[in-house]
């Protein structure tokens, strides 16, 4: 049984390394990520690996307790 050669563009892609793109890395923690979080001015402040989501009311209560301790 004879094998059919690949099309030239497939052969070129295999030779030149075209395929899966390099993974995106967070500019803050340098880990691979899928989501980058930015503020409204376009400044990056993290990714899903280095950002912690918390409830605003719990955060405000923690801040109040920290101020009361000092």
C-alpha distances in whole Angstrom, upper triangle without the diagonal:
4,7,10,13,16,19,21,24,22,21,25,26,24,26,29,29,30,29,32,35,38,40,43,46,50,52,55,53,50,48,44,45,45,48,51,54,57,60,61,62,58,59,56,58,55,52,51,51,55,57,59,59,63,65,68,71,70,70,73,75,73,75,78,78,77,80,83,82,83
4,7,9,13,15,18,21,19,18,22,23,21,23,26,27,27,27,30,33,36,38,41,44,48,50,53,51,48,46,43,44,43,47,49,53,55,58,59,60,56,57,54,56,53,51,50,50,54,55,58,58,62,64,67,70,69,69,72,74,72,74,77,77,76,79,82,81,82
4,6,9,12,15,17,15,14,18,19,18,19,23,23,23,23,26,29,32,34,38,41,44,46,49,48,44,43,39,40,40,43,45,49,51,55,56,56,52,53,51,52,50,47,46,47,50,52,54,55,58,61,63,66,66,65,68,70,69,70,73,74,73,75,78,77,78
4,7,9,12,14,13,12,16,17,16,18,21,22,22,22,25,28,31,33,36,39,43,45,48,47,44,42,38,39,38,42,44,47,49,53,54,54,50,51,49,51,48,46,45,46,49,51,53,54,57,60,62,65,65,64,67,69,68,69,72,73,72,74,77,77,78
4,7,9,11,10,9,12,14,13,14,17,18,19,19,22,25,28,31,34,37,41,43,46,45,41,40,36,37,37,40,42,45,47,51,51,51,48,49,47,49,46,44,44,44,47,49,51,52,56,59,61,64,63,62,66,68,66,67,71,71,70,73,75,75,76
4,6,8,6,6,10,11,10,12,15,16,15,16,19,22,25,27,30,34,37,39,42,41,38,36,33,34,33,36,38,42,43,47,48,48,44,45,43,45,43,40,40,41,44,45,48,49,53,55,57,60,60,59,62,64,63,64,67,68,67,69,72,72,72
4,6,5,6,9,10,11,13,14,16,15,15,19,21,25,27,30,34,37,39,42,41,38,37,33,34,33,36,38,41,43,46,46,46,43,44,42,45,42,40,40,41,44,45,48,49,53,55,57,60,60,59,62,64,63,64,67,68,67,69,72,72,72
4,5,5,6,9,10,11,12,14,13,15,19,21,24,27,29,33,36,38,41,41,37,36,33,34,33,36,37,41,42,45,46,45,42,43,41,44,42,40,40,41,44,45,48,49,53,55,57,60,60,59,62,64,63,63,67,68,66,69,72,71,72
4,5,5,6,9,10,10,12,10,12,16,18,21,24,26,29,33,34,38,37,34,33,30,31,30,32,34,37,38,41,42,42,38,39,38,40,38,36,37,38,40,42,45,46,49,52,53,57,57,55,58,61,59,60,63,64,63,65,68,68,68
4,5,5,6,9,10,11,9,10,14,16,19,22,25,28,32,33,37,36,33,31,28,29,28,31,33,36,38,41,42,42,38,39,37,39,37,35,35,36,39,40,43,44,48,50,52,56,55,54,57,59,58,59,62,63,62,64,67,67,67
4,5,5,6,9,10,10,12,15,18,20,23,26,29,33,35,38,37,33,32,29,31,30,33,35,38,40,43,44,44,40,41,39,41,39,37,37,37,40,42,45,46,50,53,54,58,57,56,59,61,60,60,64,65,63,66,68,68,68
4,5,5,6,8,8,11,15,16,19,22,25,28,31,32,36,35,32,31,28,29,29,32,33,37,38,41,42,41,38,39,37,39,37,35,36,36,39,41,44,45,49,52,53,57,56,55,58,60,59,59,63,63,62,64,67,67,67
4,5,5,6,5,7,11,13,15,19,21,24,28,29,33,32,29,28,25,26,25,28,29,33,34,38,39,38,35,35,33,36,34,32,32,33,35,37,40,41,45,48,50,53,53,51,54,57,55,55,59,60,58,61,64,63,64
4,6,5,6,8,11,13,16,19,22,25,28,30,33,32,28,27,24,26,26,29,30,34,36,39,41,40,36,37,35,37,34,32,33,33,35,38,40,42,46,48,50,54,53,52,55,57,55,56,59,60,58,61,64,63,64
4,6,8,10,13,15,17,20,23,26,29,31,34,33,29,28,26,28,28,31,32,36,37,41,42,41,38,38,36,38,36,34,35,34,37,39,42,44,48,51,52,56,55,53,56,59,57,57,61,61,60,62,65,64,65
4,6,9,12,13,14,18,21,23,27,28,31,30,27,26,24,26,26,29,29,33,34,38,39,38,34,35,33,35,33,31,32,32,35,37,40,42,45,48,50,53,53,51,54,56,55,55,58,59,57,60,63,62,62
4,6,9,10,11,15,18,20,24,25,28,27,24,23,21,22,23,25,26,30,32,35,37,36,32,32,30,32,30,28,29,29,31,34,37,38,42,45,47,50,49,48,51,53,51,52,55,56,54,57,60,59,59
4,7,8,10,14,16,19,23,24,28,27,24,23,20,21,21,24,25,28,30,33,34,34,30,31,29,31,29,27,28,28,31,32,36,37,41,44,45,49,48,46,49,52,50,51,54,55,53,56,59,58,59
4,6,9,12,15,18,22,24,27,26,23,21,18,19,18,21,23,27,28,32,33,33,30,30,28,30,27,25,25,26,29,30,33,34,38,41,43,46,46,44,47,50,48,49,52,53,52,54,57,57,57
4,7,9,12,15,18,21,24,23,19,18,14,15,15,18,20,24,26,29,31,31,27,27,25,27,24,21,22,22,25,27,30,31,35,37,39,43,42,41,44,46,44,45,49,49,48,50,53,53,53
4,6,9,12,15,17,21,20,17,16,13,13,13,16,17,21,22,26,28,27,24,24,21,23,21,19,20,20,23,25,28,29,33,36,37,41,40,39,42,44,42,43,46,47,46,48,51,51,51
4,6,9,13,15,18,17,13,13,10,11,12,15,16,19,21,25,27,26,23,22,20,21,19,17,18,18,20,22,26,27,31,34,36,39,38,37,40,42,40,41,44,45,43,45,49,48,48
4,6,10,12,15,14,11,9,6,8,9,12,13,17,19,22,25,25,21,20,17,19,16,14,15,14,17,19,22,24,28,31,32,36,35,33,36,39,37,37,41,41,40,42,45,45,45
4,7,9,12,12,9,8,6,6,7,9,9,13,15,19,21,21,17,17,14,15,13,11,12,13,14,16,20,21,25,28,29,33,32,30,33,36,34,34,38,39,37,39,42,42,42
4,6,9,8,5,5,4,6,9,10,9,12,14,18,21,20,17,15,12,13,10,9,11,10,12,14,18,20,23,27,28,31,30,28,31,34,32,32,35,36,34,36,40,39,39
4,5,6,5,6,6,6,9,9,7,9,11,15,18,18,14,12,9,9,7,6,9,9,9,11,15,17,21,24,25,28,27,25,28,30,28,28,32,33,31,33,36,36,36
4,6,5,8,10,10,12,12,9,11,11,14,17,16,13,11,8,8,7,9,12,12,11,13,16,19,22,25,26,29,28,26,28,31,29,28,32,33,31,32,36,35,35
4,6,8,11,11,14,12,10,10,11,14,17,17,14,11,8,7,6,8,11,10,8,10,14,16,19,23,23,26,25,23,25,28,25,25,29,29,27,29,32,32,31
4,6,9,10,13,13,11,12,14,17,20,20,17,15,11,10,7,8,10,8,7,10,13,16,19,23,24,27,25,23,26,28,25,25,29,29,27,30,33,32,32
4,7,9,12,13,11,14,15,19,22,21,18,16,12,12,10,10,12,10,10,13,16,19,23,26,27,30,29,27,30,32,29,29,33,33,31,33,37,36,36
4,6,10,11,11,14,16,20,23,23,20,18,14,13,10,9,10,7,9,12,15,18,21,25,27,30,28,26,30,31,29,30,33,33,32,34,37,36,36
4,7,9,10,14,16,20,23,23,20,18,15,15,11,9,10,8,11,14,17,19,22,26,28,31,30,28,31,33,31,32,35,36,34,37,39,39,39
4,6,7,11,14,17,20,21,18,17,13,13,10,7,7,7,10,12,14,16,20,23,25,28,27,26,29,31,29,30,33,34,33,35,38,38,38
4,7,10,13,17,19,20,17,17,14,14,11,8,8,9,12,13,15,16,20,23,24,28,27,26,29,31,30,31,34,35,34,36,39,39,40
4,7,10,13,15,17,14,14,11,11,9,6,6,9,11,11,13,14,17,20,21,25,25,23,26,29,27,28,31,32,31,34,36,37,37
4,7,10,13,14,11,10,7,8,6,5,7,10,10,10,13,14,17,20,21,25,24,22,25,28,27,26,30,31,30,32,35,35,36
4,7,10,11,9,9,6,6,5,6,8,11,10,8,11,12,15,17,18,21,21,19,22,25,24,23,27,28,27,29,32,32,33
4,7,8,6,5,4,6,7,9,12,14,13,11,14,14,17,19,18,22,23,20,22,25,24,24,27,29,27,29,32,33,33
4,5,6,6,7,7,10,12,14,17,15,13,15,15,17,18,17,21,22,19,20,24,23,22,25,27,26,27,30,31,31
4,6,8,10,11,14,15,18,20,19,16,18,18,19,20,19,22,24,21,22,26,26,24,27,30,29,29,32,34,33
4,6,9,11,14,16,19,21,20,18,20,20,22,23,22,25,26,24,24,28,28,26,29,31,30,30,33,35,34
4,6,9,12,14,17,19,18,16,19,19,22,23,22,26,27,24,26,29,28,27,30,32,31,31,35,36,35
4,6,9,12,16,17,15,14,17,18,21,22,21,25,26,23,24,27,26,25,28,30,28,29,33,33,33
4,6,8,12,13,12,11,15,16,19,21,21,24,24,22,24,27,25,24,28,29,28,29,32,33,32
4,7,11,11,9,8,11,13,16,18,18,22,21,18,20,23,22,21,24,26,24,26,29,29,29
4,7,8,6,6,10,12,15,18,18,22,21,19,21,24,22,22,26,27,25,27,30,30,30
4,5,6,6,9,11,15,18,19,23,22,20,23,25,24,24,27,28,27,29,32,32,33
4,6,6,8,9,13,16,18,21,20,19,22,24,23,24,27,28,27,29,32,32,33
4,6,8,11,14,18,20,23,21,20,23,25,23,24,27,27,26,29,32,31,32
4,7,10,13,17,18,21,19,17,21,23,20,21,24,25,23,26,29,28,29
4,7,10,13,14,18,16,14,18,20,18,18,22,23,21,24,26,26,27
4,6,10,12,15,13,12,15,17,15,16,19,20,19,22,24,24,25
4,7,9,12,11,10,14,15,14,16,19,20,19,22,24,25,26
4,6,9,7,7,10,12,11,13,16,16,17,19,21,22,24
4,6,5,6,9,10,11,12,14,16,17,19,20,22,24
4,6,5,6,9,10,10,12,14,15,17,18,20,22
4,5,5,6,9,10,11,12,14,16,17,19,21
4,5,5,6,9,10,11,12,14,15,17,19
4,5,5,6,9,10,11,13,14,16,17
4,5,5,6,9,10,11,12,15,16
4,5,5,6,9,10,11,13,15
4,5,5,6,9,10,11,13
4,5,5,6,9,10,11
4,5,5,6,9,11
4,5,5,6,9
4,5,5,7
4,5,6
4,6
4
